[in-house]
Amino acid sequence: MILGTIAIALIAFLAFGFYKSSELKTIQIVKTVTIKGSRQEVFDMVKYLNNFPKWSPFYAQDPSQKYEVKGIDGTVGAQYHWDGNKGKDLGFQEIVKIDELNFIGMKCDIQKPFVAKPTFDYYFTETNIGIEVKQDFKVESGLPNTFFMWLFGAKAEMEKTNQQGLELLKLAVEKQS
């Protein structure tokens, strides 16, 4: 009787989890920050990948992270490779499109701790109080991965990390201005 109840509870939990996790097959997170600085300063802080450690939330969480920029920094095709958390985090991001002073598109190839290929699009808009940077993050995942993402609250963690990155970007630009 107890085993039957446990089995029914486990099946109900898994069914609910897979139902809820199906909402996470595509995750899009849009965050913005307004930065006091010139449009060129703000744009260059994102465009030149050697600047990324100044505002990377991942580098802030793991300052021993190793990184290398490959290709011609600040151009389409430039890549930022990282190896952190004692070999548990591995991947790279690549600039795929630049519209000078307006837009930077990047794609990531994450190999550890999980496999994912998110994109980051950055839009730069001049306002009367500074430069607004909008980050549009997207990632698609298969159903088994989404179950674990739901189980461990990954979307909320991603939102927090992306906001931290934009706040660090703001600090990095405003500190150098």
N, C-alpha and C positions, 0 to 999 in steps of 0.2 A: 504494500500500500504506500509506504513512504517512498520507495523507489519510483513508483508510478507518478506520485505527486511531484517529485524532483524532475522526472523526465518531462512531464507536462509543463512545469515552470521553465525548464531549460528551452524547450521548443518554443514556448511563448516569447521568452526573452530573445532568442535568435530571430524569430519571425519579426518581432517589433524592431530589433536592431537592424535587420536587413531592409525593412521598410523605411525606417528613418535614414539609414545610410544611403539609400538610393537618391536622396535629395543632395548628396555630396558628390555625385558623379562629376559635376562641373561646379567648381568653386570660383567665384569672382569676388574680389575684394577691391573696393575703390576707396582710397584714402587721399586726403589733401593736407597741405601745409602751406602757410604763407611765410615767406622768408624776406627779411630786410637785406637787400643786397642788389647788385646790378643783375640784369637778366643774364649777362655773359658769365658772371661769377657763379651764379646758381647752375646754369646750364653746364658749364665746364666741370663743376664738382661732380656731376653725374656722368658726363661724357667721357672724362678721363678716368679709366678704371684704376689707375694708380692712386686715385683719391678715395676709392671705395673703403679702405680700412678706416678712414676718418669718420665714416658714417654708417658702416655696416653693423647691423644689430648682431650678426653672427660673430664678427670679430670682437665686438664689445663683450659678448658672452664667453668668448674663447680667445683671449689675446695671444695665446701661443700658436694660433692657427698659422699655417704656412700658406703663402699665396704667391702667384706668379702671373704677370700679365704677358700674354703671347700675342704676336702680331703688332701692328702699329697702333699704339694707344690713341684713343679718341676717334678711331675710324671704324667703319663697318668691317666686321670680321675680327676685330680685337676681342680677346678672351681673357677673362679673369678666372684662373684656376685656384681652387682652395683644397686644403687637406687639413682637417681640424679634428678636435676632440679625440686626440691620440689615434688617428686613423679611422675613426668611426664616421666622420663627415667627409665626403669627397664629391667633387663635381666642378662644373664651370658655368659661367654665364658669358654670353656672346652678344655683342652689339650687332643687330641685324638691320637697323634702319636709323638714319639721322636726318631730321629736317632742322637745320641749324637754327638755334634759339627757340624752337617750337616743340620738338618731339624727339624722343629717343626710344627705340624699341629694342628690347633684349629678350633672348630666350635662354633658359637654363637647362642644363643636363645634370641632374642630380643622380649620383650612383649609390651613395650611402648617406644616411642610414636606411633609405628606401629609394626606389627608383621613381623619378618623376621628371616631367618636362614642362615646368611652368613658364609663363611669359610675364614680363614686366614692361608696361608701356608708361612712359613719363611724358606728361604734357606740361608746358611752361606757358603761363599767361601773366602778363603784366597787369597789375591792379593799382589802385591809388594808395594801397598800404604795403605794397611789396610784390614779390613774384610768387604767384600761386603755382605750386607743383602738385599735379594730380598723378597719383600712381594707380594704374589699373593692372591688377594681378589676376591671372587666370591659370587654373590647373584642372586637368581632367584625369579621372582615376577609374579603374575597374571596380566592380562591385566588391570583391574580397577586400581590396585596400580601403574602400569607403567604409566598410564595417568597422575596421580598426580605427579609422579616422573619427568615426562617430563615437566609438567606445571611449577613446581617449581625449575627446574634445579638441581635435586638431584644428578645426576651423577657427575657434576662438583664439587658440594659440597663434595661428597664422595672422589673424587680425591684429593681435597685440604686437607681434614681431614686426609687421609691416608699419604700424604706427610708430614703433620705436625707431625704425630706420629713418622715417621722415623727420622725426624730432631730432635725431642725430645729424641728419643732413642740414637742418635749420641751424643747429649749434655750430657745425663745422663752417658753414658759410658766414654766419654772423660773427664768429670768432676771428676769422681772417679779414673781415671788412674793417 
